[in-house]
């Protein structure tokens, strides 16, 4: 489970999913599952489902390997738009990597923020 790219955490009981991107699948999986086991995951929807169904109901699955790290956000956005994951709080891909976003992604982010305080 090494490499970088796009992953999903899928609930095997109901098929709902969380989509994300990672520079290291191994580290990202460890972080998600560790936070979920401790009950302090940043995503309340995923945490609530974990609390209800338990660890055995969730699978960490690689959707795509991405060679160029600057394409991670673009590819994550593709899966967010295509699969419409139920556990993702935000429908716009974000990353602390400081990568450049496409014009379309920036437009979607701007639209999503309109009307918020």
Secondary structure by P-SEA (a helix, b strand, c coil): cccbbbbbbcccccccccccccccaaaaaaaaaaaaaacccccaaaaaaaaaccccccccccccccccccaaaaaaaaaaaaccccccccccccccccccccaaaaaaaaaaacccc
